[in-house]
Amino acid sequence: MPPNTEDQLWRAYILEEYNKLHDELEEIKKNSVTIPVVGKPKPPETRTAKPLPNSVAYDCGWLASREELCSFIQYPLA
């Protein structure tokens, strides 16, 4: 079915609006300023859970015994 006049007018209107908005956006992009990064970059993560035990069944408290992994625990570790 060939497009009728109303469809052609609608498509022309949409394309005209698109081109107008595209031109406005390009103008805004030309005049924009890049925001510099504030602060220092984060250092790489150095904590590790390795070496993992073969089985946690015989070593239930293995991770809990790693003081650097459980710094949030309030009681002394055994």
Jmol script that loads the backbone (N, CA, C; Angstrom):
load data "model"
ATOM      1  N   MET A   1       0.846  -1.174   0.000  1.00  0.00           N
ATOM      2  CA  MET A   1       0.000   0.000   0.000  1.00  0.00           C
ATOM      3  C   MET A   1       0.899   1.248   0.000  1.00  0.00           C
ATOM      4  N   PRO A   2       0.759   2.112  -0.987  1.00  0.00           N
ATOM      5  CA  PRO A   2       1.595   3.312  -1.070  1.00  0.00           C
ATOM      6  C   PRO A   2       1.232   4.310   0.027  1.00  0.00           C
ATOM      7  N   PRO A   3       2.221   5.057   0.530  1.00  0.00           N
ATOM      8  CA  PRO A   3       1.925   6.038   1.586  1.00  0.00           C
ATOM      9  C   PRO A   3       1.057   7.169   1.055  1.00  0.00           C
ATOM     10  N   ASN A   4       0.125   7.600   1.881  1.00  0.00           N
ATOM     11  CA  ASN A   4      -0.743   8.702   1.461  1.00  0.00           C
ATOM     12  C   ASN A   4      -0.086  10.038   1.824  1.00  0.00           C
ATOM     13  N   THR A   5      -0.733  11.111   1.489  1.00  0.00           N
ATOM     14  CA  THR A   5      -0.183  12.456   1.690  1.00  0.00           C
ATOM     15  C   THR A   5       0.019  12.759   3.173  1.00  0.00           C
ATOM     16  N   GLU A   6      -0.900  12.303   4.005  1.00  0.00           N
ATOM     17  CA  GLU A   6      -0.785  12.552   5.442  1.00  0.00           C
ATOM     18  C   GLU A   6       0.470  11.872   6.008  1.00  0.00           C
ATOM     19  N   ASP A   7       0.737  10.629   5.576  1.00  0.00           N
ATOM     20  CA  ASP A   7       1.942   9.921   6.028  1.00  0.00           C
ATOM     21  C   ASP A   7       3.206  10.650   5.577  1.00  0.00           C
ATOM     22  N   GLN A   8       3.203  11.127   4.348  1.00  0.00           N
ATOM     23  CA  GLN A   8       4.373  11.837   3.835  1.00  0.00           C
ATOM     24  C   GLN A   8       4.610  13.138   4.595  1.00  0.00           C
ATOM     25  N   LEU A   9       3.531  13.866   4.921  1.00  0.00           N
ATOM     26  CA  LEU A   9       3.659  15.101   5.688  1.00  0.00           C
ATOM     27  C   LEU A   9       4.192  14.808   7.095  1.00  0.00           C
ATOM     28  N   TRP A  10       3.690  13.718   7.703  1.00  0.00           N
ATOM     29  CA  TRP A  10       4.146  13.352   9.040  1.00  0.00           C
ATOM     30  C   TRP A  10       5.633  13.008   9.028  1.00  0.00           C
ATOM     31  N   ARG A  11       6.057  12.218   8.048  1.00  0.00           N
ATOM     32  CA  ARG A  11       7.476  11.853   7.940  1.00  0.00           C
ATOM     33  C   ARG A  11       8.346  13.086   7.711  1.00  0.00           C
ATOM     34  N   ALA A  12       7.896  14.001   6.882  1.00  0.00           N
ATOM     35  CA  ALA A  12       8.655  15.224   6.619  1.00  0.00           C
ATOM     36  C   ALA A  12       8.767  16.055   7.892  1.00  0.00           C
ATOM     37  N   TYR A  13       7.684  16.125   8.676  1.00  0.00           N
ATOM     38  CA  TYR A  13       7.692  16.878   9.928  1.00  0.00           C
ATOM     39  C   TYR A  13       8.682  16.249  10.922  1.00  0.00           C
ATOM     40  N   ILE A  14       8.634  14.933  11.051  1.00  0.00           N
ATOM     41  CA  ILE A  14       9.525  14.237  11.991  1.00  0.00           C
ATOM     42  C   ILE A  14      10.980  14.432  11.578  1.00  0.00           C
ATOM     43  N   LEU A  15      11.280  14.300  10.306  1.00  0.00           N
ATOM     44  CA  LEU A  15      12.649  14.486   9.832  1.00  0.00           C
ATOM     45  C   LEU A  15      13.120  15.927  10.047  1.00  0.00           C
ATOM     46  N   GLU A  16      12.242  16.877   9.845  1.00  0.00           N
ATOM     47  CA  GLU A  16      12.595  18.282  10.062  1.00  0.00           C
ATOM     48  C   GLU A  16      12.901  18.542  11.533  1.00  0.00           C
ATOM     49  N   GLU A  17      12.065  18.021  12.424  1.00  0.00           N
ATOM     50  CA  GLU A  17      12.301  18.180  13.860  1.00  0.00           C
ATOM     51  C   GLU A  17      13.591  17.493  14.284  1.00  0.00           C
ATOM     52  N   TYR A  18      13.826  16.299  13.755  1.00  0.00           N
ATOM     53  CA  TYR A  18      15.047  15.570  14.083  1.00  0.00           C
ATOM     54  C   TYR A  18      16.285  16.374  13.663  1.00  0.00           C
ATOM     55  N   ASN A  19      16.275  16.878  12.451  1.00  0.00           N
ATOM     56  CA  ASN A  19      17.420  17.652  11.963  1.00  0.00           C
ATOM     57  C   ASN A  19      17.627  18.925  12.782  1.00  0.00           C
ATOM     58  N   LYS A  20      16.523  19.581  13.184  1.00  0.00           N
ATOM     59  CA  LYS A  20      16.630  20.789  13.986  1.00  0.00           C
ATOM     60  C   LYS A  20      17.252  20.466  15.354  1.00  0.00           C
ATOM     61  N   LEU A  21      16.779  19.407  16.002  1.00  0.00           N
ATOM     62  CA  LEU A  21      17.309  19.019  17.301  1.00  0.00           C
ATOM     63  C   LEU A  21      18.755  18.538  17.189  1.00  0.00           C
ATOM     64  N   HIS A  22      19.068  17.867  16.105  1.00  0.00           N
ATOM     65  CA  HIS A  22      20.439  17.400  15.890  1.00  0.00           C
ATOM     66  C   HIS A  22      21.387  18.590  15.758  1.00  0.00           C
ATOM     67  N   ASP A  23      20.976  19.595  15.020  1.00  0.00           N
ATOM     68  CA  ASP A  23      21.801  20.789  14.869  1.00  0.00           C
ATOM     69  C   ASP A  23      21.987  21.518  16.202  1.00  0.00           C
ATOM     70  N   GLU A  24      20.920  21.601  17.004  1.00  0.00           N
ATOM     71  CA  GLU A  24      21.024  22.236  18.323  1.00  0.00           C
ATOM     72  C   GLU A  24      21.990  21.462  19.216  1.00  0.00           C
ATOM     73  N   LEU A  25      21.909  20.158  19.182  1.00  0.00           N
ATOM     74  CA  LEU A  25      22.796  19.337  19.997  1.00  0.00           C
ATOM     75  C   LEU A  25      24.251  19.490  19.561  1.00  0.00           C
ATOM     76  N   GLU A  26      24.499  19.534  18.274  1.00  0.00           N
ATOM     77  CA  GLU A  26      25.868  19.725  17.778  1.00  0.00           C
ATOM     78  C   GLU A  26      26.427  21.080  18.226  1.00  0.00           C
ATOM     79  N   GLU A  27      25.577  22.110  18.218  1.00  0.00           N
ATOM     80  CA  GLU A  27      26.004  23.437  18.669  1.00  0.00           C
ATOM     81  C   GLU A  27      26.338  23.411  20.161  1.00  0.00           C
ATOM     82  N   ILE A  28      25.528  22.736  20.946  1.00  0.00           N
ATOM     83  CA  ILE A  28      25.790  22.627  22.383  1.00  0.00           C
ATOM     84  C   ILE A  28      27.078  21.853  22.625  1.00  0.00           C
ATOM     85  N   LYS A  29      27.307  20.778  21.877  1.00  0.00           N
ATOM     86  CA  LYS A  29      28.526  19.992  22.048  1.00  0.00           C
ATOM     87  C   LYS A  29      29.769  20.797  21.699  1.00  0.00           C
ATOM     88  N   LYS A  30      29.676  21.680  20.701  1.00  0.00           N
ATOM     89  CA  LYS A  30      30.818  22.518  20.331  1.00  0.00           C
ATOM     90  C   LYS A  30      31.194  23.472  21.446  1.00  0.00           C
ATOM     91  N   ASN A  31      30.199  23.987  22.170  1.00  0.00           N
ATOM     92  CA  ASN A  31      30.433  24.978  23.210  1.00  0.00           C
ATOM     93  C   ASN A  31      30.600  24.379  24.602  1.00  0.00           C
ATOM     94  N   SER A  32      30.562  23.051  24.717  1.00  0.00           N
ATOM     95  CA  SER A  32      30.638  22.428  26.040  1.00  0.00           C
ATOM     96  C   SER A  32      32.080  22.380  26.537  1.00  0.00           C
ATOM     97  N   VAL A  33      32.211  22.245  27.850  1.00  0.00           N
ATOM     98  CA  VAL A  33      33.516  22.188  28.498  1.00  0.00           C
ATOM     99  C   VAL A  33      33.626  20.844  29.202  1.00  0.00           C
ATOM    100  N   THR A  34      34.786  20.220  29.102  1.00  0.00           N
ATOM    101  CA  THR A  34      35.004  18.955  29.780  1.00  0.00           C
ATOM    102  C   THR A  34      35.268  19.213  31.261  1.00  0.00           C
ATOM    103  N   ILE A  35      34.582  18.459  32.114  1.00  0.00           N
ATOM    104  CA  ILE A  35      34.748  18.617  33.558  1.00  0.00           C
ATOM    105  C   ILE A  35      35.964  17.802  33.992  1.00  0.00           C
ATOM    106  N   PRO A  36      36.906  18.421  34.698  1.00  0.00           N
ATOM    107  CA  PRO A  36      38.089  17.683  35.137  1.00  0.00           C
ATOM    108  C   PRO A  36      37.748  16.711  36.268  1.00  0.00           C
ATOM    109  N   VAL A  37      38.539  15.668  36.390  1.00  0.00           N
ATOM    110  CA  VAL A  37      38.356  14.683  37.456  1.00  0.00           C
ATOM    111  C   VAL A  37      38.833  15.292  38.765  1.00  0.00           C
ATOM    112  N   VAL A  38      38.012  15.170  39.800  1.00  0.00           N
ATOM    113  CA  VAL A  38      38.335  15.742  41.102  1.00  0.00           C
ATOM    114  C   VAL A  38      38.771  14.605  42.025  1.00  0.00           C
ATOM    115  N   GLY A  39      39.830  14.838  42.765  1.00  0.00           N
ATOM    116  CA  GLY A  39      40.284  13.848  43.728  1.00  0.00           C
ATOM    117  C   GLY A  39      41.339  12.925  43.146  1.00  0.00           C
ATOM    118  N   LYS A  40      41.829  12.059  44.005  1.00  0.00           N
ATOM    119  CA  LYS A  40      42.867  11.122  43.596  1.00  0.00           C
ATOM    120  C   LYS A  40      42.232   9.811  43.135  1.00  0.00           C
ATOM    121  N   PRO A  41      42.871   9.122  42.203  1.00  0.00           N
ATOM    122  CA  PRO A  41      42.336   7.815  41.818  1.00  0.00           C
ATOM    123  C   PRO A  41      42.503   6.821  42.956  1.00  0.00           C
ATOM    124  N   LYS A  42      41.594   5.856  43.015  1.00  0.00           N
ATOM    125  CA  LYS A  42      41.661   4.844  44.059  1.00  0.00           C
ATOM    126  C   LYS A  42      42.853   3.929  43.813  1.00  0.00           C
ATOM    127  N   PRO A  43      43.552   3.545  44.891  1.00  0.00           N
ATOM    128  CA  PRO A  43      44.644   2.594  44.714  1.00  0.00           C
ATOM    129  C   PRO A  43      44.075   1.203  44.399  1.00  0.00           C
ATOM    130  N   PRO A  44      44.838   0.364  43.738  1.00  0.00           N
ATOM    131  CA  PRO A  44      44.327  -0.974  43.426  1.00  0.00           C
ATOM    132  C   PRO A  44      44.104  -1.788  44.700  1.00  0.00           C
ATOM    133  N   GLU A  45      43.156  -2.670  44.664  1.00  0.00           N
ATOM    134  CA  GLU A  45      42.817  -3.510  45.810  1.00  0.00           C
ATOM    135  C   GLU A  45      43.939  -4.502  46.068  1.00  0.00           C
ATOM    136  N   THR A  46      44.431  -4.559  47.300  1.00  0.00           N
ATOM    137  CA  THR A  46      45.542  -5.449  47.624  1.00  0.00           C
ATOM    138  C   THR A  46      45.118  -6.615  48.504  1.00  0.00           C
ATOM    139  N   ARG A  47      43.928  -6.570  49.079  1.00  0.00           N
ATOM    140  CA  ARG A  47      43.489  -7.675  49.927  1.00  0.00           C
ATOM    141  C   ARG A  47      43.197  -8.903  49.071  1.00  0.00           C
ATOM    142  N   THR A  48      43.382 -10.068  49.670  1.00  0.00           N
ATOM    143  CA  THR A  48      43.113 -11.296  48.952  1.00  0.00           C
ATOM    144  C   THR A  48      42.629 -12.367  49.915  1.00  0.00           C
ATOM    145  N   ALA A  49      41.905 -13.318  49.425  1.00  0.00           N
ATOM    146  CA  ALA A  49      41.464 -14.456  50.222  1.00  0.00           C
ATOM    147  C   ALA A  49      42.261 -15.700  49.840  1.00  0.00           C
ATOM    148  N   LYS A  50      43.316 -15.527  49.084  1.00  0.00           N
ATOM    149  CA  LYS A  50      44.121 -16.665  48.634  1.00  0.00           C
ATOM    150  C   LYS A  50      45.270 -16.903  49.591  1.00  0.00           C
ATOM    151  N   PRO A  51      45.783 -18.039  49.766  1.00  0.00           N
ATOM    152  CA  PRO A  51      45.381 -19.284  49.128  1.00  0.00           C
ATOM    153  C   PRO A  51      44.133 -19.853  49.799  1.00  0.00           C
ATOM    154  N   LEU A  52      43.205 -20.308  49.009  1.00  0.00           N
ATOM    155  CA  LEU A  52      41.989 -20.900  49.545  1.00  0.00           C
ATOM    156  C   LEU A  52      42.293 -22.298  50.059  1.00  0.00           C
ATOM    157  N   PRO A  53      41.682 -22.697  51.193  1.00  0.00           N
ATOM    158  CA  PRO A  53      41.890 -24.056  51.669  1.00  0.00           C
ATOM    159  C   PRO A  53      41.195 -25.058  50.754  1.00  0.00           C
ATOM    160  N   ASN A  54      41.660 -26.317  50.802  1.00  0.00           N
ATOM    161  CA  ASN A  54      41.053 -27.362  49.973  1.00  0.00           C
ATOM    162  C   ASN A  54      39.604 -27.593  50.345  1.00  0.00           C
ATOM    163  N   SER A  55      39.298 -27.529  51.636  1.00  0.00           N
ATOM    164  CA  SER A  55      37.940 -27.749  52.108  1.00  0.00           C
ATOM    165  C   SER A  55      37.701 -26.839  53.300  1.00  0.00           C
ATOM    166  N   VAL A  56      36.536 -26.223  53.359  1.00  0.00           N
ATOM    167  CA  VAL A  56      36.233 -25.377  54.498  1.00  0.00           C
ATOM    168  C   VAL A  56      35.656 -26.191  55.640  1.00  0.00           C
ATOM    169  N   ALA A  57      35.379 -27.474  55.418  1.00  0.00           N
ATOM    170  CA  ALA A  57      34.791 -28.312  56.469  1.00  0.00           C
ATOM    171  C   ALA A  57      35.770 -28.487  57.626  1.00  0.00           C
ATOM    172  N   TYR A  58      37.052 -28.670  57.352  1.00  0.00           N
ATOM    173  CA  TYR A  58      38.022 -28.884  58.415  1.00  0.00           C
ATOM    174  C   TYR A  58      38.607 -27.571  58.922  1.00  0.00           C
ATOM    175  N   ASP A  59      38.373 -26.501  58.223  1.00  0.00           N
ATOM    176  CA  ASP A  59      38.997 -25.231  58.575  1.00  0.00           C
ATOM    177  C   ASP A  59      37.944 -24.126  58.605  1.00  0.00           C
ATOM    178  N   CYS A  60      36.944 -24.265  59.465  1.00  0.00           N
ATOM    179  CA  CYS A  60      35.801 -23.346  59.488  1.00  0.00           C
ATOM    180  C   CYS A  60      36.204 -21.900  59.711  1.00  0.00           C
ATOM    181  N   GLY A  61      37.169 -21.672  60.558  1.00  0.00           N
ATOM    182  CA  GLY A  61      37.524 -20.303  60.895  1.00  0.00           C
ATOM    183  C   GLY A  61      38.653 -19.735  60.067  1.00  0.00           C
ATOM    184  N   TRP A  62      38.933 -20.315  58.906  1.00  0.00           N
ATOM    185  CA  TRP A  62      40.088 -19.881  58.105  1.00  0.00           C
ATOM    186  C   TRP A  62      39.980 -18.419  57.714  1.00  0.00           C
ATOM    187  N   LEU A  63      38.855 -18.023  57.123  1.00  0.00           N
ATOM    188  CA  LEU A  63      38.703 -16.622  56.726  1.00  0.00           C
ATOM    189  C   LEU A  63      38.605 -15.713  57.943  1.00  0.00           C
ATOM    190  N   ALA A  64      37.945 -16.189  59.000  1.00  0.00           N
ATOM    191  CA  ALA A  64      37.807 -15.369  60.199  1.00  0.00           C
ATOM    192  C   ALA A  64      39.154 -15.152  60.870  1.00  0.00           C
ATOM    193  N   SER A  65      40.097 -16.055  60.650  1.00  0.00           N
ATOM    194  CA  SER A  65      41.410 -15.901  61.270  1.00  0.00           C
ATOM    195  C   SER A  65      42.294 -14.911  60.520  1.00  0.00           C
ATOM    196  N   ARG A  66      41.887 -14.509  59.328  1.00  0.00           N
ATOM    197  CA  ARG A  66      42.662 -13.540  58.544  1.00  0.00           C
ATOM    198  C   ARG A  66      42.290 -12.140  59.016  1.00  0.00           C
ATOM    199  N   GLU A  67      43.145 -11.555  59.825  1.00  0.00           N
ATOM    200  CA  GLU A  67      42.841 -10.273  60.455  1.00  0.00           C
ATOM    201  C   GLU A  67      42.593  -9.168  59.425  1.00  0.00           C
ATOM    202  N   GLU A  68      43.339  -9.147  58.318  1.00  0.00           N
ATOM    203  CA  GLU A  68      43.168  -8.095  57.322  1.00  0.00           C
ATOM    204  C   GLU A  68      41.829  -8.200  56.590  1.00  0.00           C
ATOM    205  N   LEU A  69      41.207  -9.391  56.596  1.00  0.00           N
ATOM    206  CA  LEU A  69      39.908  -9.551  55.938  1.00  0.00           C
ATOM    207  C   LEU A  69      38.755  -9.263  56.891  1.00  0.00           C
ATOM    208  N   CYS A  70      39.016  -9.309  58.181  1.00  0.00           N
ATOM    209  CA  CYS A  70      37.942  -9.148  59.158  1.00  0.00           C
ATOM    210  C   CYS A  70      38.201  -7.958  60.066  1.00  0.00           C
ATOM    211  N   SER A  71      38.621  -6.855  59.519  1.00  0.00           N
ATOM    212  CA  SER A  71      38.941  -5.691  60.332  1.00  0.00           C
ATOM    213  C   SER A  71      37.712  -5.079  60.993  1.00  0.00           C
ATOM    214  N   PHE A  72      36.521  -5.465  60.552  1.00  0.00           N
ATOM    215  CA  PHE A  72      35.298  -4.923  61.125  1.00  0.00           C
ATOM    216  C   PHE A  72      34.860  -5.661  62.381  1.00  0.00           C
ATOM    217  N   ILE A  73      35.470  -6.802  62.708  1.00  0.00           N
ATOM    218  CA  ILE A  73      35.095  -7.571  63.892  1.00  0.00           C
ATOM    219  C   ILE A  73      35.605  -6.846  65.133  1.00  0.00           C
ATOM    220  N   GLN A  74      34.742  -6.719  66.145  1.00  0.00           N
ATOM    221  CA  GLN A  74      35.066  -5.937  67.342  1.00  0.00           C
ATOM    222  C   GLN A  74      35.767  -6.750  68.426  1.00  0.00           C
ATOM    223  N   TYR A  75      35.764  -8.074  68.346  1.00  0.00           N
ATOM    224  CA  TYR A  75      36.373  -8.875  69.405  1.00  0.00           C
ATOM    225  C   TYR A  75      37.727  -9.401  68.946  1.00  0.00           C
ATOM    226  N   PRO A  76      38.645  -9.729  69.879  1.00  0.00           N
ATOM    227  CA  PRO A  76      39.957 -10.228  69.476  1.00  0.00           C
ATOM    228  C   PRO A  76      39.870 -11.605  68.819  1.00  0.00           C
ATOM    229  N   LEU A  77      40.695 -11.815  67.840  1.00  0.00           N
ATOM    230  CA  LEU A  77      40.698 -13.095  67.133  1.00  0.00           C
ATOM    231  C   LEU A  77      41.525 -14.101  67.922  1.00  0.00           C
ATOM    232  N   ALA A  78      41.118 -15.368  67.867  1.00  0.00           N
ATOM    233  CA  ALA A  78      41.823 -16.425  68.602  1.00  0.00           C
ATOM    234  C   ALA A  78      43.115 -16.813  67.923  1.00  0.00           C
TER     235      ALA A  78
END
end "model"
wireframe off; spacefill off
backbone 0.3
color backbone group
